[in-house]
Amino acid sequence: MQGWVAKVGSYKVGPGLTVSGAVAAAGGPLFAADTSAVQVIRTGKEGEKISLPADLEKIRGGEQADILVRDGDVIEVLASAPKLVPYGI
């Protein structure tokens, strides 16, 4: 887990862990996080990097399916540019 979450770091992947569950386990998104621009970076069968977008707001609202996390996935919670301004003050 990296980016704008309370506790950045590595977490054990258990059965049924989803992106929203992993973000919650990391203490949730910080104020400056863009919860509509979460990325799951996964290594494909040929070693290529695959980026899977996840919108936590749409997942909560049932508009997007939550993504199951696999061992080796990196979840990146990006920052929201407009939210960074007050965060930096």
Helices and strands as residue ranges (DSSP letters): E 2-3, H 19-25, E 33-43, E 49-54, H 56-60, E 74-79, H 81-88
